[in-house]
Amino acid sequence: MSLVTRCVVSKNLTKAKYTRLTEMARLCGAVRAEAWRRYGGLNGLGKNPRDIRDQDWMRSDGLGATTQLPARIWKATLEDALNAIKANRASAVTECTKKVWRSKRCELDKKLLTAMLRNETWTKNNLLHRLMRRQLPHGKSHTYNQIVFDIQGYNCFTLNDQCWIKVSSLRRGRRLAIPLGQFNHQITGAIRICMRDDGEVAIFYTVNEMDACVTRPCGDQELGIDKGFSEVFTDSDGQRHGTDLGQLLTQESDHLKSVYTARQKIAAIAKKTKNAAKAQRIRKNNLGRKKLNARRRRYRQKIRAKIFAAAHAIFDKAHSIVVEDLTHVIRGYDRGRNMNRRLASWIKGLIQQAIESVSRRRGASVNLVNAAYTSQWLPNCSAFGKRIGEFIYCPLGKGVFVADHIAAVNVLQRKNDTGISRYLNYREVKKILDERSRQTERPCIVFGQCVVPFGHA
């Protein structure tokens, strides 16, 4: 059963309790930073988290005695840090595996190198060691605003129609009672408390994914979808979903540019002035982050709601979707300073997370395919079109097509394309498509959304 994260924010938390929680978060941050310093590199390779805890931290003269935290709290923090280190290493292994399978080595060597990556013996191979050194630099932790509690570290209760949660504190036998706002699910399992700038705390907990939302049946189609910037998705039927995503991203990016431009001018004044009191007043009253953080939270909630609504709309139509794999970095595109800044805010990771999460909840399947040249190749013509903005121009002058729709159709066809695998290098994809274009000799056929009729292109 998959788990999803839910959040509840405290309500009217007193300043004294907030101060005590902040001090606990600072001490937990020191534990987290020490764990990353000791085990974020090769020293943590192949070690079991339980052995690390017992051998290095649980001894009478071990690191646990220097934390100034109750044992239950620093143990939960240490386990959380070690899990984050393990996840960071697994991510690096995934990236190196892709590079290995994109290389020109024989399949037997690729399997051997992949096995060494998975069983953490890659230090014995110079090639893998070099690849992992690039993908896995020694990690550091700068997180000093979080506290992790296991299931024994807190309890929930209701008093006068108000929900409360009691968490362990630095005082033995004295727990801190935190008033909670409205929430829909029972708090169970390990929790994470994050300090906010507005004097409140956010409590993150997990629930079963099937209980997180009301499930509804999927459609009966199989669709290819293209992820976009101006809209969330365009499917292979030509329908767009989440059409004002680009407007929201652009407005927020332009707003942040103007805000930070003004802040830089004020910060320069504070830096140059010789009046210490004036500089302190500027930093206190003009360079804070409370409003920025509150706006960022609202913006992220709005974007997340729009993306998940678009994902549900896709699965209302289809029980199986094919989507392009955009996990690797796309380089070599320079669209100007302003456009590059706006595209930097495009959250393709959240879009992919929405696809995977909604598909699990609704029992649908997701297939990832190679994304190379999907928005430039005209499938029924077997030829490359000329991409200008949102449109593709047919090389034979037979029509102008919507690029996002053509991309979605190409993505759908890539599912059954045995010649173009998911991790095939884009140069090899280009060679294959060029070969297919030379072998095909037939007139161009209008396919997709033709915005200009035949003979008028």
Buried (B, 14 or more C-beta within 10 A) or exposed (E): EEEBEBEBBBBEBBEEBBEBBBEBBEBBBBBBBBBBBBBBBEEBBEBEBEEBBEEBBBEEEBBBEEBEBBEEBBBBBBBBBBEBBEEBBEEBBEBBBBBBBBEEBEEEEBEBBBEBBEEEEBBEBEBBEEBBBEBBEEBEBEBBBBBBBBEEBBBBEEEEEEBBBBBBBBEEEEBBBBBBBEBEBEBEEBBBBBBBEBBBBBBBBBBEBEBBBEEEEBBEBBBBBBBBBBBBBBBBEBBBBBBEBBEBBBEBBEEBBEEEEEEEEBBEEBEEEEEEEEBEEBBEEEEEEEEBEEBEBEBEEEBBEBBBBBBBBBBBBBBBBBBBBBEEEEEEEEEEEEBEBBBEBBBEEBBBBBBBBBBBBBEBEBBBBBBBBBBBBBBBBBBBBEBEEEBBBBBEEBBBBBBBBBBBBBBBBBBEEEEBBBBBBBEBBBEBBEEEBEEEEEEBEBBBBBEBEEEEB
